[in-house]
């Protein structure tokens, strides 16, 4: 099983080139950078990952993931470069397709897009999208980008995304295109993964629940005429103090996970304070354990 790590890249989180080199040298398979373009000052939506509903301060200071991953790409040769997650409904499809393809070109085919529709209504709307239509816009964006990545003359006619025939180059190195993994939860998310996306990128607390959900996704994918075994399952897990044990790693593997990405709110706070290298070293034994599972 592969092990990645998610780092909240901010102006305070340290030398990102050093972080990327260290991640690769210690055997992690991937580095993931999250996205929030802006945080509205008067937001009313409670943060779903906190009991008190308060958003951690570092969320307002995250760097653009594609700029951060470009820095990482220039100093590494092997690790995958993932967005965790990219808020596609808040982006322009043409420019985003160009950025992703360019990064895939210059990284020699190492890009993975973890994508989501977003939970923060005020952010979605200030970025110009309708919150109630964000899932439809996201699906259409993914469909449109795939057309842009694979056709010399690309056009798309959706309800929310549309453009006449255009040329959009460079094309990605990965064929047919970089994988887009859906970061979402619940029954509708499982259906969306099975129907549209290249895999699933959930926050996971229980290998048993992951196994049940992956079984559902693969069944639904087959019903949609898709090859369920081709779907990538990358699970975000809280490493706690020592990271998943060998037994826990086996359980996640048997549940269908191809990769675990280590992240927690505690890591987010600490990486924003410049402790990313310390944490990357701390959890390196998880990489070693995973190689033996």
C-alpha positions as CSV (number, residue, x, y, z in Angstrom):
1,X,0.0,0.0,0.0
2,X,1.2,3.5,-0.8
3,X,1.4,6.2,1.8
4,X,1.1,9.9,1.1
5,X,1.1,13.0,3.3
6,X,-1.1,16.1,3.1
7,X,0.6,19.4,4.0
8,X,-1.3,22.7,4.4
9,X,1.1,25.0,2.6
10,X,1.1,28.6,3.9
11,X,3.7,31.4,4.2
12,X,4.4,30.0,7.7
13,X,4.8,26.4,6.8
14,X,8.4,26.5,5.8
15,X,10.5,25.8,2.7
16,X,8.1,23.8,0.4
17,X,11.0,22.6,-1.7
18,X,12.6,21.1,1.4
19,X,9.3,19.5,2.4
20,X,8.9,17.9,-1.0
21,X,12.5,16.6,-1.1
22,X,12.1,15.1,2.4
23,X,8.8,13.5,1.5
24,X,10.3,11.8,-1.5
25,X,13.6,10.8,0.3
26,X,11.6,9.1,3.1
27,X,9.7,6.9,0.7
28,X,6.2,8.5,0.7
29,X,4.5,8.0,-2.6
30,X,2.7,11.3,-2.8
31,X,2.5,14.9,-1.5
32,X,-1.0,16.5,-1.3
33,X,-1.8,20.2,-1.0
34,X,-5.3,21.5,-0.1
35,X,-7.2,24.5,-1.5
36,X,-9.3,27.3,-0.2
37,X,-9.0,30.4,-2.5
38,X,-10.6,32.7,0.1
39,X,-12.3,32.5,3.4
40,X,-15.2,35.0,3.7
41,X,-14.8,37.1,6.9
42,X,-18.4,36.9,7.8
43,X,-18.9,33.2,7.1
44,X,-21.9,31.6,8.9
45,X,-21.5,28.0,7.8
46,X,-20.1,25.9,10.6
47,X,-16.9,23.9,10.0
48,X,-18.1,20.2,9.8
49,X,-14.8,18.7,11.1
50,X,-14.9,20.6,14.4
51,X,-17.3,20.0,17.3
52,X,-17.5,23.8,18.0
53,X,-17.9,24.5,14.2
54,X,-15.0,26.9,14.2
55,X,-12.7,26.9,11.2
56,X,-9.0,26.6,12.1
57,X,-7.1,29.8,11.3
58,X,-4.6,28.3,8.9
59,X,-7.4,27.5,6.4
60,X,-7.4,31.2,5.5
61,X,-3.7,31.2,4.7
62,X,-3.4,28.2,2.3
63,X,-1.3,28.8,-0.9
64,X,-2.6,28.0,-4.3
65,X,-2.2,24.2,-4.7
66,X,-0.9,24.3,-8.3
67,X,1.8,26.8,-7.5
68,X,2.8,24.8,-4.5
69,X,2.9,21.5,-6.4
70,X,4.9,23.1,-9.2
71,X,7.5,24.0,-6.6
72,X,7.4,20.4,-5.4
73,X,7.7,19.1,-9.0
74,X,10.9,21.0,-9.7
75,X,12.8,19.3,-6.8
76,X,11.5,15.7,-7.0
77,X,11.4,12.9,-9.5
78,X,9.2,10.2,-8.2
79,X,6.4,11.3,-5.8
80,X,2.9,11.9,-7.1
81,X,1.6,15.5,-6.8
82,X,-2.0,15.6,-5.5
83,X,-4.5,18.3,-4.8
84,X,-6.3,17.5,-1.6
85,X,-8.8,18.8,-2.5
86,X,-9.2,21.2,-5.4
87,X,-12.5,23.0,-5.3
88,X,-13.4,22.7,-9.0
89,X,-16.8,24.5,-8.9
90,X,-14.9,27.7,-7.8
91,X,-12.6,27.5,-10.8
92,X,-12.8,28.3,-14.6
93,X,-12.7,25.0,-16.6
94,X,-10.5,26.2,-19.4
95,X,-7.8,27.8,-17.2
96,X,-7.9,24.8,-14.8
97,X,-7.5,22.3,-17.6
98,X,-4.5,24.3,-18.9
99,X,-2.9,24.5,-15.4
100,X,-3.3,20.8,-14.7
101,X,-2.0,19.7,-18.1
102,X,1.0,22.0,-17.8
103,X,1.8,20.6,-14.3
104,X,1.4,17.1,-15.6
105,X,3.8,17.9,-18.5
106,X,6.5,19.4,-16.4
107,X,6.3,16.8,-13.7
108,X,6.4,14.0,-16.3
109,X,3.0,12.6,-15.5
110,X,2.8,12.8,-11.8
111,X,-0.4,14.7,-11.1
112,X,-3.5,13.4,-9.3
113,X,-6.5,15.6,-8.8
114,X,-8.4,15.2,-5.6
115,X,-11.5,17.2,-6.2
116,X,-14.5,18.3,-4.3
117,X,-17.5,20.6,-4.6
118,X,-16.9,22.4,-1.3
119,X,-18.9,22.7,2.0
120,X,-18.5,26.5,2.6
121,X,-21.5,28.2,1.0
122,X,-20.1,31.7,1.4
123,X,-16.8,30.8,-0.3
124,X,-18.5,29.1,-3.2
125,X,-20.8,32.1,-3.8
126,X,-18.1,34.8,-3.5
127,X,-16.1,32.8,-6.1
128,X,-19.0,33.1,-8.5
129,X,-20.7,29.7,-8.4
130,X,-24.2,28.8,-7.1
131,X,-23.9,26.7,-4.0
132,X,-27.0,24.6,-4.9
133,X,-25.6,23.8,-8.3
134,X,-22.0,23.1,-7.3
135,X,-22.2,19.3,-7.9
136,X,-23.6,19.7,-11.4
137,X,-21.0,22.3,-12.2
138,X,-18.2,20.1,-10.9
139,X,-19.4,17.1,-13.0
140,X,-19.6,19.2,-16.1
141,X,-16.1,20.7,-15.4
142,X,-14.6,17.3,-15.1
143,X,-16.3,16.2,-18.4
144,X,-15.2,19.4,-20.1
145,X,-11.6,19.1,-18.9
146,X,-11.4,15.5,-20.2
147,X,-12.5,16.8,-23.6
148,X,-9.9,19.5,-23.5
149,X,-7.2,17.1,-22.5
150,X,-7.9,14.5,-25.2
151,X,-9.1,16.4,-28.3
152,X,-7.3,18.7,-30.7
153,X,-10.4,20.7,-31.2
154,X,-12.5,20.6,-28.0
155,X,-16.0,21.9,-27.3
156,X,-18.5,21.3,-24.5
157,X,-22.2,22.1,-24.2
158,X,-23.4,21.6,-20.6
159,X,-26.0,23.5,-18.6
160,X,-23.4,25.4,-16.6
161,X,-20.2,24.9,-18.5
162,X,-20.0,25.5,-22.3
163,X,-17.5,26.7,-24.8
164,X,-17.1,26.5,-28.7
165,X,-14.3,24.5,-30.4
166,X,-11.0,25.6,-29.0
167,X,-7.4,24.4,-28.9
168,X,-6.0,23.8,-25.4
169,X,-2.4,22.7,-25.2
170,X,-0.2,21.3,-23.9
171,X,-1.9,17.9,-23.4
172,X,-1.2,15.9,-20.2
173,X,1.5,13.3,-20.2
174,X,-0.8,10.8,-18.6
175,X,-3.1,9.0,-21.0
176,X,-5.9,9.6,-21.4
177,X,-5.6,12.2,-18.6
178,X,-4.7,12.7,-15.0
179,X,-7.0,10.8,-12.6
180,X,-9.7,12.9,-10.8
181,X,-10.6,11.4,-7.5
182,X,-13.8,12.6,-5.8
183,X,-13.4,13.9,-2.2
184,X,-16.9,13.5,-0.8
185,X,-19.0,11.3,1.5
186,X,-22.5,9.7,1.7
187,X,-24.6,7.7,-0.7
188,X,-24.7,10.3,-3.4
189,X,-21.0,10.5,-3.3
190,X,-20.6,6.8,-3.9
191,X,-23.0,7.0,-6.9
192,X,-21.0,10.0,-8.3
193,X,-17.7,8.1,-8.0
194,X,-19.2,5.1,-9.7
195,X,-20.7,7.1,-12.5
196,X,-18.1,9.8,-13.3
197,X,-14.8,9.9,-11.4
198,X,-11.6,7.9,-11.6
199,X,-11.7,7.0,-7.9
200,X,-12.6,8.1,-4.4
201,X,-10.7,10.3,-1.9
202,X,-12.6,10.2,1.4
203,X,-11.8,11.0,5.0
204,X,-11.9,7.6,6.7
205,X,-12.1,6.6,10.4
206,X,-13.1,3.0,10.1
207,X,-11.7,0.4,7.7
208,X,-14.9,-1.6,8.1
209,X,-17.0,1.3,6.8
210,X,-14.5,1.9,4.0
211,X,-14.9,-1.7,2.9
212,X,-18.7,-1.5,2.8
213,X,-18.5,1.8,0.8
214,X,-15.9,0.5,-1.6
215,X,-18.0,-2.6,-2.2
216,X,-21.0,-0.4,-3.0
217,X,-18.9,1.8,-5.4
218,X,-17.6,-1.2,-7.3
219,X,-21.1,-2.7,-7.6
220,X,-22.5,0.6,-8.9
221,X,-19.6,1.1,-11.3
222,X,-20.4,-2.3,-12.8
223,X,-24.0,-1.2,-13.2
224,X,-22.8,1.9,-15.1
225,X,-20.7,-0.3,-17.4
226,X,-17.4,0.8,-15.9
227,X,-14.4,-1.4,-14.9
228,X,-14.7,-1.1,-11.1
229,X,-11.1,-2.5,-10.5
230,X,-9.7,0.5,-12.3
231,X,-11.1,2.9,-9.7
232,X,-8.4,4.3,-7.4
233,X,-9.3,4.4,-3.6
234,X,-7.2,6.9,-1.7
235,X,-8.2,7.3,1.9
236,X,-7.3,10.3,4.2
237,X,-6.7,9.1,7.7
238,X,-5.7,10.7,11.0
239,X,-2.3,9.3,11.9
240,X,-2.8,10.2,15.6
241,X,0.5,9.7,17.6
242,X,2.2,6.9,15.7
243,X,0.3,6.4,12.5
244,X,-1.6,3.3,11.5
245,X,-0.2,0.0,12.8
246,X,0.6,-2.9,10.6
247,X,-2.7,-4.5,11.4
248,X,-4.6,-1.3,10.6
249,X,-2.7,-1.0,7.3
250,X,-3.8,-4.6,6.4
251,X,-7.4,-3.7,7.3
252,X,-7.3,-0.7,5.0
253,X,-5.7,-2.6,2.2
254,X,-8.3,-5.4,2.5
255,X,-11.0,-2.8,2.6
256,X,-9.9,-1.7,-0.9
257,X,-7.6,1.2,-0.3
258,X,-4.7,1.6,-2.7
259,X,-3.2,4.5,-0.7
260,X,-3.5,6.2,2.7
261,X,-2.9,9.9,3.0
262,X,-1.9,11.1,6.5
263,X,-3.6,14.3,7.7
264,X,-5.4,15.7,10.8
265,X,-6.4,19.1,12.0
266,X,-3.5,18.9,14.5
267,X,-1.1,18.3,11.6
268,X,-2.7,21.3,9.8
269,X,-2.1,23.6,12.7
270,X,1.5,22.4,13.2
271,X,2.4,22.4,9.5
272,X,1.2,26.0,9.4
273,X,3.7,26.7,12.2
274,X,6.6,25.3,10.2
275,X,6.8,21.8,11.6
276,X,6.1,19.9,8.5
277,X,9.6,18.3,8.2
278,X,9.3,17.1,11.8
279,X,5.9,15.4,11.2
280,X,7.0,13.9,7.9
281,X,10.0,12.3,9.7
282,X,7.7,11.3,12.6
283,X,5.4,9.3,10.4
284,X,8.0,7.8,8.1
285,X,7.8,4.4,9.9
286,X,4.3,4.1,8.5
287,X,5.8,4.0,5.1
288,X,8.1,1.2,6.2
289,X,5.3,-0.7,7.7
290,X,3.2,-0.3,4.6
291,X,6.0,-1.8,2.5
292,X,5.9,-4.9,4.6
293,X,2.2,-5.4,4.6
